[in-house]
Amino acid sequence: MNDSCSIAGCNRPRKARGWCSAHYRRWSVHGDPNKKLKAWTPKGIPCGFDGCDRDRRGGARGYCRKHYARLKRQGELAVLEVSSGGTEMRLCKRDDCGQRFRIHASSNKRYCSPGCRWACPKLRKLLEPSLVKHQLSDVDESARSATCSVCGPTSIRRRTTKTKHPAVEVRWRCRTAERARDWARQYGLDVATVLEMLEGQERGCAICGRDVAERFYIDHCHASGAVRGILCSNCNTALGLLGDDVERMEAAIQYLKRARAA
């Protein structure tokens, strides 16, 4: 008994209908086990960076995934010298340093040492709110609110410090102070600017108007990095899932209108 594929010239073992797994799969998908398939080409449109022949797929703004990640992280594409191990030589962002350091290409580290990071006047100015000691008063544990010496009325977070002894020390932290570091690092905003944006929106979401004084998210354009406004959790998640695509959002609106009219 011949256990090989019945297709002429194919010596693979049979799976079903007298064909091998490859020809059976071709029949189940295309309806013809002898259908000629187009050859798959791994490379499409090359990256827009000079000297890079990687495919643009997976990247954005005309660059491959690697150069687009470098553009988002550093704002420029001039830093090369990438080794085969995935590391690169990067220039310290401190103006008067000029030191180069080796770091993995996926890291967002911009300074060669902690000294340069804290000596940078621009970054230190943004991080001042988190460097000042935030003293809390009028603490309401049930409502998780207090008055901060720096931020004013704010929400607080419970922090439990465990020691070697059975006793547990409970402390409270200002939530605004904790988030100030993220605002400075990700968006280049200080606390005063964020609170001014929040008051300009009457402490509500820029889309649905829901009160977001206790919990809000800073929305930004993923292509340019520009801050657009303050949103609630649901609206911020919705924009991200729809990919900031206006056409998809309009299609979703028309879909809901048709469903309601039916």
C-alpha positions, 0 to 999 in steps of 0.5 A: 500500500502506498502511503505517500501523497496522491499528488504527482511529484509529492512524496510526503505522507498522507493525511486525508483524502489521499493527500499530504497535510500541505495539499489537504490544507490547500484544498480546504482553503482554496478548493484546489489541492493543485492551486499555485500559491504566490511566493511570500516575500518577507520584504516590502517597502524599505525603511525611509532611513538612509542605509536601512533595508528593513521592512516598514511593516511594524513601524510608522512615519515611513520608518521600520520598527527599530528606527521608529522606536528610536525616533519616539524615544530620542526625537532623532535618528542620528544615533547609530553604532548598533552592535549585533547584540542589540546594544548601541552607543548613545550620547548623554542628553546633558548639554555639557556632558558629551559622554557616550554610553552603551545601552540596549536599543530598547531602553529609554535611558537618556543620561549616562549617570544619575548625576547627569540626570539630576543635574539637567536643569530642565528635568530637575525643574519638572521634577521639583514637585516630587522632590519637595516634601509633601506634608499632609493635613486634614487626612480623611482615611474613609474618603481617601482625601487630604490637604497637601502642603504643595498640591492642595486638596488631593487624593491619598494612597495608603502605604504600609511599611512592614518591619521585622517586628509584628507592628505595621506602620501605616502612612499616607502619600499624596497621589498627585506627588506620585504622578508628577514624576510620570507627567514630567518624564512622559509628557514634559508637564509639571503639576501646575500645568496639569492642574490648569488643564484640569480646571480649564475643562471644569474638572471633567473629561474632555469628551464625555464631561464626566467628573475626573477630579479623583482619577484622570488620564492625560491623552496625547497623540501617539504620532507626534507626542503632543498632549491633547487634553485630559480624559476619563479612563473609559474615553482614553481606553476607547481612543486607544482601542480605535487607534485614534482613527477618525474614520473608524470612529465615524463608522462606529457612530453610524453603526450605532445609529443604524442599530437604534433605528432598526 
